[in-house]
């Protein structure tokens, strides 16, 4: 999978926590970033692989099964959908509709979910850093890791009130995505 965002949004940390969550559930996992000397606000991408078998490949994920897009302003600046498999999962940090984002034509090709992760982070953490909230949403959309593993990974990376706020944001995002998926299934 790939995580797209901007410098300062915790893109690299998100991929690391995702790999920790996978590892905690008995999978092999790796995470690594791809960036140069980017400054805060510049586009950043990080990669995460998880598998039941040992992972020997150490190169960028060019054909992801899933995307996490932490900043929707990247949708029309960077080819975030490059290489995404047909039917791939896309989790976007937004409260806007896919039509408002200019993505309506892509909804037939990919499985989209939206979660207002920045809003959830502000509410639970007090800072506009959407990465942990999006991991909770990813657990719901992908079904590859549990929300408990995400919470454990967050607590491994952070401590105290910061950890607990991020765990609460992840749990809230998990609930949002589960509701969205249930509504889509009944539509």
C-alpha contacts under 8 A as a table, 3 or more apart, distances in Angstrom:
res1	aa1	res2	aa2	distance
1	X	47	X	5.89
1	X	48	X	5.33
1	X	49	X	6.28
1	X	61	X	6.73
1	X	64	X	4.74
1	X	65	X	5.78
1	X	66	X	4.81
1	X	67	X	5.67
1	X	68	X	7.85
2	X	45	X	6.80
2	X	46	X	5.81
2	X	47	X	4.63
2	X	48	X	6.36
2	X	61	X	6.79
2	X	64	X	6.43
2	X	66	X	6.64
2	X	67	X	5.00
2	X	68	X	6.35
3	X	11	X	6.27
3	X	14	X	7.64
3	X	15	X	6.86
3	X	45	X	5.53
3	X	46	X	5.15
3	X	47	X	6.22
3	X	67	X	5.85
3	X	68	X	4.70
3	X	69	X	5.96
3	X	70	X	7.27
4	X	11	X	6.78
4	X	43	X	7.34
4	X	44	X	6.02
4	X	45	X	4.63
4	X	46	X	6.74
4	X	67	X	7.50
4	X	68	X	6.20
4	X	69	X	4.85
4	X	70	X	5.96
4	X	71	X	7.30
4	X	74	X	7.92
4	X	80	X	7.11
5	X	9	X	6.60
5	X	11	X	5.92
5	X	43	X	5.79
5	X	44	X	5.40
5	X	45	X	6.39
5	X	69	X	6.06
5	X	70	X	4.74
5	X	71	X	5.16
5	X	74	X	7.29
6	X	9	X	5.77
6	X	11	X	7.19
6	X	40	X	6.96
6	X	41	X	4.86
6	X	42	X	5.14
6	X	43	X	4.42
6	X	44	X	5.17
6	X	70	X	7.61
6	X	71	X	6.82
7	X	10	X	7.22
7	X	11	X	7.31
7	X	38	X	6.91
7	X	39	X	6.16
7	X	40	X	4.35
7	X	41	X	4.73
7	X	42	X	5.32
7	X	43	X	6.33
7	X	44	X	5.91
8	X	11	X	7.67
8	X	40	X	5.29
8	X	41	X	6.53
8	X	129	X	7.87
9	X	70	X	7.47
9	X	128	X	7.86
9	X	129	X	5.22
9	X	130	X	6.64
9	X	131	X	6.72
10	X	13	X	5.06
10	X	14	X	5.97
10	X	129	X	6.68
10	X	130	X	7.57
10	X	131	X	5.67
11	X	14	X	5.14
11	X	15	X	6.57
11	X	44	X	6.95
11	X	45	X	6.79
11	X	46	X	6.29
11	X	70	X	7.60
11	X	131	X	6.52
12	X	15	X	5.32
12	X	16	X	6.32
12	X	32	X	7.02
12	X	33	X	5.76
12	X	45	X	7.56
12	X	46	X	5.53
13	X	16	X	4.98
13	X	17	X	6.07
13	X	131	X	7.52
14	X	17	X	5.20
14	X	18	X	6.09
14	X	131	X	5.31
14	X	132	X	6.49
14	X	135	X	7.04
15	X	18	X	5.03
15	X	19	X	6.29
15	X	31	X	5.51
15	X	32	X	7.08
15	X	46	X	6.17
15	X	47	X	6.19
15	X	48	X	5.58
16	X	19	X	5.21
16	X	20	X	6.27
16	X	30	X	7.70
16	X	31	X	5.38
16	X	32	X	7.32
16	X	48	X	7.58
17	X	20	X	4.92
17	X	21	X	6.11
17	X	150	X	7.27
17	X	153	X	5.37
17	X	154	X	6.43
17	X	157	X	7.23
18	X	21	X	5.11
18	X	22	X	6.29
18	X	31	X	7.93
18	X	48	X	7.20
18	X	135	X	6.89
18	X	150	X	7.03
18	X	153	X	7.41
19	X	22	X	5.05
19	X	23	X	6.06
19	X	29	X	5.10
19	X	30	X	5.68
19	X	31	X	6.01
19	X	48	X	6.43
19	X	49	X	7.32
19	X	50	X	6.96
20	X	23	X	5.01
20	X	24	X	6.10
20	X	29	X	7.49
20	X	153	X	5.53
21	X	24	X	5.11
21	X	25	X	6.54
21	X	145	X	6.71
21	X	146	X	7.97
21	X	149	X	4.74
21	X	150	X	5.21
21	X	152	X	7.03
21	X	153	X	5.25
22	X	25	X	5.20
22	X	26	X	6.67
22	X	27	X	5.37
22	X	28	X	7.01
22	X	29	X	6.27
22	X	50	X	6.58
22	X	144	X	7.79
22	X	145	X	6.07
22	X	149	X	7.30
23	X	26	X	5.19
23	X	27	X	4.88
23	X	28	X	5.75
23	X	29	X	5.98
24	X	27	X	7.29
24	X	149	X	6.34
24	X	153	X	7.96
25	X	145	X	7.13
25	X	149	X	6.83
26	X	52	X	7.76
27	X	50	X	6.38
27	X	51	X	5.70
27	X	52	X	5.10
27	X	53	X	7.39
28	X	50	X	5.56
28	X	51	X	5.30
28	X	52	X	5.93
28	X	53	X	6.19
28	X	54	X	5.68
28	X	55	X	6.63
29	X	48	X	7.13
29	X	49	X	5.41
29	X	50	X	4.25
29	X	51	X	6.46
29	X	55	X	7.07
30	X	48	X	5.62
30	X	49	X	5.34
30	X	50	X	6.67
30	X	55	X	7.64
31	X	46	X	7.25
31	X	47	X	5.48
31	X	48	X	4.31
31	X	49	X	6.51
32	X	46	X	5.74
32	X	47	X	5.45
32	X	48	X	6.73
33	X	44	X	7.83
33	X	45	X	6.09
33	X	46	X	3.97
33	X	47	X	6.03
34	X	44	X	6.89
34	X	45	X	5.62
34	X	46	X	5.74
34	X	47	X	7.82
34	X	60	X	7.65
35	X	38	X	6.54
35	X	44	X	6.03
35	X	45	X	6.98
38	X	42	X	5.72
38	X	43	X	7.64
38	X	44	X	7.65
39	X	42	X	5.64
43	X	74	X	7.51
47	X	60	X	6.59
47	X	61	X	6.20
48	X	61	X	7.81
49	X	55	X	7.84
50	X	55	X	7.77
51	X	54	X	7.04
51	X	55	X	7.06
61	X	64	X	5.87
62	X	82	X	7.51
62	X	83	X	5.76
62	X	84	X	7.98
63	X	82	X	7.52
63	X	83	X	4.36
63	X	84	X	5.38
63	X	85	X	6.52
64	X	67	X	7.03
64	X	83	X	6.49
64	X	84	X	5.16
64	X	85	X	6.55
64	X	88	X	7.70
65	X	84	X	6.08
65	X	85	X	5.74
65	X	88	X	5.02
65	X	89	X	6.52
66	X	84	X	7.07
66	X	88	X	5.43
66	X	89	X	4.55
66	X	90	X	5.73
66	X	91	X	7.96
66	X	142	X	7.90
67	X	81	X	7.95
67	X	84	X	7.91
67	X	88	X	7.91
67	X	89	X	6.31
67	X	90	X	4.81
67	X	91	X	6.19
68	X	90	X	6.04
68	X	91	X	4.86
68	X	92	X	6.05
68	X	134	X	7.35
68	X	138	X	7.58
69	X	72	X	6.52
69	X	80	X	7.98
69	X	90	X	7.48
69	X	91	X	6.15
69	X	92	X	4.77
69	X	93	X	6.21
70	X	92	X	6.27
70	X	93	X	5.18
70	X	130	X	6.61
70	X	131	X	7.00
70	X	134	X	7.61
71	X	74	X	5.95
71	X	75	X	7.97
71	X	92	X	7.52
71	X	93	X	6.22
71	X	94	X	7.96
72	X	75	X	5.46
72	X	92	X	6.75
72	X	93	X	6.53
72	X	94	X	6.74
72	X	101	X	7.88
73	X	76	X	6.67
73	X	77	X	7.12
74	X	77	X	4.89
74	X	78	X	5.54
74	X	80	X	7.49
75	X	78	X	6.14
75	X	79	X	7.07
75	X	80	X	6.47
76	X	79	X	7.31
79	X	82	X	5.56
81	X	84	X	5.47
84	X	88	X	6.06
85	X	88	X	5.08
85	X	110	X	7.99
86	X	109	X	5.63
86	X	110	X	6.05
87	X	109	X	5.64
87	X	110	X	4.39
87	X	111	X	5.80
88	X	109	X	7.81
88	X	110	X	5.07
88	X	111	X	5.90
89	X	110	X	6.03
89	X	111	X	4.70
89	X	112	X	6.00
89	X	113	X	7.91
89	X	141	X	7.31
89	X	142	X	7.14
90	X	110	X	6.94
90	X	111	X	5.99
90	X	112	X	4.75
90	X	113	X	6.25
91	X	112	X	6.02
91	X	113	X	4.97
91	X	114	X	5.74
91	X	115	X	7.38
91	X	134	X	7.62
91	X	137	X	7.38
91	X	138	X	6.78
91	X	141	X	7.71
92	X	112	X	7.63
92	X	113	X	6.38
92	X	114	X	4.87
92	X	115	X	6.37
93	X	114	X	5.96
93	X	115	X	5.23
93	X	116	X	5.35
93	X	117	X	5.34
93	X	118	X	6.96
93	X	130	X	7.45
93	X	134	X	7.20
94	X	114	X	5.72
94	X	115	X	5.59
94	X	116	X	4.73
94	X	117	X	7.03
94	X	118	X	7.93
95	X	114	X	6.65
95	X	115	X	6.29
95	X	116	X	5.00
96	X	100	X	6.15
96	X	101	X	6.80
96	X	114	X	7.90
97	X	100	X	5.10
97	X	101	X	6.35
98	X	101	X	4.93
98	X	102	X	6.26
98	X	103	X	5.09
98	X	104	X	5.50
98	X	107	X	7.81
99	X	102	X	5.07
99	X	103	X	5.60
99	X	104	X	4.73
100	X	103	X	7.58
101	X	104	X	7.86
102	X	105	X	7.91
103	X	106	X	5.37
103	X	107	X	6.71
104	X	107	X	5.44
104	X	108	X	7.97
105	X	108	X	6.49
106	X	109	X	5.30
106	X	110	X	6.30
107	X	110	X	5.41
107	X	111	X	6.53
107	X	112	X	6.54
108	X	111	X	7.77
113	X	141	X	7.46
113	X	177	X	6.71
113	X	180	X	7.27
113	X	181	X	7.78
114	X	177	X	7.24
115	X	134	X	7.45
115	X	137	X	7.09
115	X	173	X	6.30
115	X	176	X	6.58
115	X	177	X	6.63
116	X	119	X	5.46
116	X	120	X	6.33
116	X	173	X	7.66
117	X	120	X	4.96
117	X	121	X	6.00
117	X	130	X	4.91
117	X	131	X	7.66
117	X	133	X	5.38
117	X	134	X	5.99
117	X	169	X	7.64
117	X	173	X	6.69
118	X	121	X	5.02
118	X	122	X	6.15
118	X	128	X	5.12
118	X	129	X	6.10
118	X	130	X	4.71
118	X	133	X	7.91
119	X	122	X	5.13
119	X	123	X	6.20
119	X	128	X	7.15
120	X	123	X	5.06
120	X	124	X	6.06
120	X	125	X	7.97
120	X	130	X	7.63
120	X	133	X	6.90
120	X	169	X	5.43
120	X	172	X	7.22
120	X	173	X	7.31
121	X	124	X	5.23
121	X	125	X	5.12
121	X	126	X	6.42
121	X	127	X	6.05
121	X	128	X	5.65
121	X	129	X	5.98
121	X	130	X	5.71
121	X	133	X	6.58
121	X	165	X	7.81
121	X	166	X	7.02
121	X	169	X	5.66
122	X	125	X	5.51
122	X	126	X	4.31
122	X	127	X	4.82
122	X	128	X	5.21
122	X	129	X	7.63
123	X	126	X	5.84
123	X	169	X	7.83
124	X	165	X	4.87
124	X	166	X	6.74
124	X	168	X	6.30
124	X	169	X	5.62
125	X	162	X	6.39
125	X	165	X	4.66
125	X	166	X	6.02
125	X	169	X	7.40
129	X	132	X	7.79
130	X	133	X	5.50
130	X	134	X	6.14
131	X	134	X	5.22
131	X	135	X	6.46
132	X	135	X	5.12
132	X	136	X	6.70
132	X	154	X	7.18
132	X	166	X	5.72
132	X	167	X	7.26
132	X	169	X	6.92
132	X	170	X	5.58
133	X	136	X	5.30
133	X	137	X	6.57
133	X	166	X	6.69
133	X	167	X	7.69
133	X	169	X	4.83
133	X	170	X	3.81
133	X	171	X	7.32
133	X	172	X	7.40
133	X	173	X	5.51
133	X	174	X	7.82
134	X	137	X	4.90
134	X	138	X	6.00
134	X	170	X	6.56
134	X	173	X	6.61
135	X	138	X	4.83
135	X	139	X	6.18
135	X	150	X	6.73
135	X	170	X	6.29
136	X	139	X	5.19
136	X	140	X	6.66
136	X	147	X	5.97
136	X	150	X	6.57
136	X	169	X	7.74
136	X	170	X	4.09
136	X	171	X	5.78
136	X	172	X	7.58
136	X	173	X	5.49
136	X	174	X	4.59
137	X	140	X	5.20
137	X	141	X	6.30
137	X	170	X	6.85
137	X	173	X	4.92
137	X	174	X	4.35
137	X	175	X	7.65
137	X	176	X	7.41
137	X	177	X	5.61
138	X	141	X	5.12
138	X	142	X	5.72
138	X	143	X	7.80
138	X	174	X	7.46
139	X	142	X	5.59
139	X	143	X	5.54
139	X	144	X	6.46
139	X	145	X	5.33
139	X	146	X	5.70
139	X	147	X	5.92
139	X	150	X	7.56
139	X	174	X	6.83
140	X	143	X	5.67
140	X	146	X	7.77
140	X	147	X	7.67
140	X	174	X	5.50
140	X	175	X	7.87
140	X	177	X	6.12
140	X	178	X	5.88
141	X	177	X	6.69
141	X	178	X	7.39
141	X	181	X	7.68
142	X	145	X	7.60
143	X	146	X	7.11
145	X	149	X	6.50
145	X	150	X	7.34
146	X	149	X	5.22
146	X	150	X	6.46
147	X	150	X	4.93
147	X	151	X	6.14
147	X	170	X	7.76
147	X	171	X	6.96
147	X	174	X	7.27
148	X	151	X	5.04
148	X	152	X	6.20
149	X	152	X	5.02
149	X	153	X	6.13
150	X	153	X	5.08
150	X	154	X	6.19
150	X	167	X	7.91
150	X	170	X	7.76
151	X	154	X	5.12
151	X	155	X	6.21
151	X	167	X	5.34
151	X	170	X	7.51
152	X	155	X	5.08
152	X	156	X	6.11
153	X	156	X	4.95
153	X	157	X	6.30
154	X	157	X	5.16
154	X	158	X	5.94
154	X	163	X	6.07
154	X	166	X	7.02
154	X	167	X	6.61
155	X	158	X	5.14
155	X	159	X	5.84
155	X	163	X	5.30
155	X	164	X	7.49
155	X	167	X	7.73
156	X	159	X	7.35
157	X	163	X	7.79
158	X	162	X	6.39
158	X	163	X	4.88
159	X	162	X	6.00
159	X	163	X	4.77
159	X	164	X	7.55
160	X	163	X	5.45
160	X	164	X	6.37
161	X	164	X	5.06
161	X	165	X	5.89
162	X	165	X	5.21
162	X	166	X	6.18
163	X	166	X	5.19
163	X	167	X	6.10
164	X	167	X	4.95
164	X	168	X	6.14
165	X	168	X	5.10
165	X	169	X	6.22
166	X	169	X	4.96
166	X	170	X	6.07
167	X	170	X	5.06
167	X	171	X	6.12
168	X	171	X	5.09
168	X	172	X	6.14
169	X	172	X	5.10
169	X	173	X	6.17
170	X	173	X	5.11
170	X	174	X	6.06
171	X	174	X	4.99
171	X	175	X	6.30
172	X	175	X	5.14
172	X	176	X	6.29
173	X	176	X	4.97
173	X	177	X	6.20
174	X	177	X	5.34
174	X	178	X	6.13
175	X	178	X	5.09
175	X	179	X	6.15
176	X	179	X	5.27
176	X	180	X	6.19
177	X	180	X	4.92
177	X	181	X	6.06
178	X	181	X	5.14
178	X	182	X	6.12
179	X	182	X	5.05
179	X	183	X	6.12
180	X	183	X	5.17
180	X	184	X	6.19
181	X	184	X	5.06
181	X	185	X	6.17
182	X	185	X	5.10
182	X	186	X	6.39
183	X	186	X	5.20
183	X	187	X	6.18
184	X	187	X	5.11
